[in-house]
Amino acid sequence: MAAQPLKRILHVDDDDDIRVIIKLALETVGSFEVHQFPSGEAAVNGAEGLDPQLLLLDVMMPDMSGEDVWRALTARPELKGLPTVFLTAKAEDSFSEELLQKGALAVITKPVDPMTIASQIEEIWNQTAQG
Amino acid sequence: MQSKADIQSHSDILACVGEANAPKFAFQEKILEDLQDGVYVYNCDTLKIRYMNAAARERHGWSAEELPGKRIGDTAATFNVDVFMRVMAPLHAGRTEPITLEVVHPTGPVEISTSLMEIAGEGSFYVSVLRDIANRKSAEIQKVQTVSTVSHELRTPLTSIHGALRLLKSGVVASLDQKSQDLVDMAARNTDRLLNIVNDILDLEKINSNKMDFSIEEMDIVDCIHDSVELVAGAAWENQVQLKIDSEILDAKVLGNRERIGQVMTNFASNAIKYSPEGGTVRFGIALQDDSIVVSVSDEGPGLAKDQHGTLFKPFSQARAADGRVRPGTGLGLAIVGAILQRLEYPVDFHSEVGKGSSFFFRIPPHLVKSVESLGARDAGNR
């Protein structure tokens, strides 16, 4: 799955401003195609047909947490085992290890640098492809 | 008249000082007896208890009559005489300030301040004053939690501001004229500063609330120091400062946490670089002293005046260097370093002399050093 170049990312974050920055960072600085949702519920309802190659999920969200969204989306046959990267606030880093053990591809600590996050994700993707 | 060695209670004092002095001593004794803090007076050599006031006796459920024959070690099942004697050693070496320790008793946290009292013809006594600090501790925890909550709340908007400014600065969104660029640079610089403060506060809170990883394992300290030097090489180059490692040790395995020691080293090193004059040298020392390993970071900066020494490891106490210039920083770096080294049980200290520079060091005590391969002085060369 990861052998293909990464193109389509599905991003879920409840913070409007962070979504604007991540979109600019991944589409303008990087050259990905980013589909965004402000909540887990919106993502679950709107993901059909988007065919994402990677999930980029905020960990702390009201209602559905990043982990809940991950579980719900990857329960679908077409998204099963989809590589997933989490965005987490620094104070939750004890949680990072847990997510990695559960199978997350990577956990990126906020604040993200919009100038480097695209290359960071690309690197994570390529490492997976080699592994 | 009763001998002084038999004094245990109020009536003994009266018997000892005689009727003429009785009112004066009775007054002082009453104050001592009724203090809310526990007072313990015990012999330095035998550790036999000579006097305990009512609060102290009540804490241990002892009556005045039960005190003869009791030793200070009987006050707690976990009392370790060897450790106690080691901790009190500075009092016998001339220290006049009391030694204050925070201890968690089964009844809650207490602070015990111990000083030395010499009585002519009687010998030396320790006087320990025990204060219940449960309320103070819970207020401290509440304060840290409040600061931590505020810091979390600050982080989210700061993350957006930081990201937006980074994008603006880079020119990917639009190109800016010089004046706008300067303003964006200024905003970005200050946002970075705010984020650093918030991150440092969160780090400090994590240490205080035991949320930071302090898992101890056998690690190569020399290797760890070399890695830290590599990490700050860029900053040194930007500030035109040379880095030099003076190591007497080729290889040493110690018990510690590599990530935390790295954090301490980069903190010391960043400070040393920050305070160094252009063309100066920051030296990293790794030496063996009395079976301990001493790791030091020394600069050739302006040094710190004596009045700055006392508060260096306290939060938000950014020191003013002897040249009067304030360097950018959060004022929390050394507080974090101090807290980390305390958790690792590595004693920390520093020397600083105005006009000559400062040297910060920590000592890895012998029981945490597993093996050392010494090679005599080695110069790792300039980097």
Contacts between the chains, C-beta under 8 A, distances in Angstrom:
chain1	res1	chain2	res2	distance
A	15	B	156	6.6
A	15	B	160	7.0
A	17	B	157	7.9
A	17	B	160	3.8
A	17	B	163	8.0
A	17	B	164	7.5
A	18	B	159	6.7
A	18	B	160	5.9
A	18	B	163	7.3
A	20	B	164	8.0
A	21	B	160	6.3
A	21	B	163	3.8
A	21	B	164	6.1
A	21	B	167	6.7
A	24	B	167	5.5
A	24	B	172	7.3
A	24	B	173	6.8
A	25	B	163	7.3
A	25	B	167	7.1
A	28	B	167	7.9
A	28	B	172	5.2
A	28	B	173	7.2
A	29	B	167	7.6
A	29	B	170	7.4
A	29	B	172	5.6
A	89	B	152	7.1
A	89	B	155	6.2
A	89	B	156	7.8
A	90	B	155	7.5
A	90	B	199	6.2
A	90	B	202	6.1
A	91	B	148	7.7
A	91	B	152	6.3
A	91	B	202	5.3
A	91	B	206	7.2
A	94	B	211	6.5
A	94	B	213	7.6
A	110	B	155	7.4
A	110	B	159	5.2
A	111	B	155	7.5
A	111	B	158	7.0
A	111	B	159	4.0
A	111	B	162	5.0
A	111	B	163	6.6
A	111	B	195	6.4
A	112	B	159	7.6
A	112	B	163	6.8
A	113	B	163	7.8
A	113	B	166	6.2
A	114	B	163	4.7
A	114	B	166	5.1
A	114	B	167	5.1
A	115	B	166	5.5
A	115	B	167	7.5
A	115	B	170	5.5
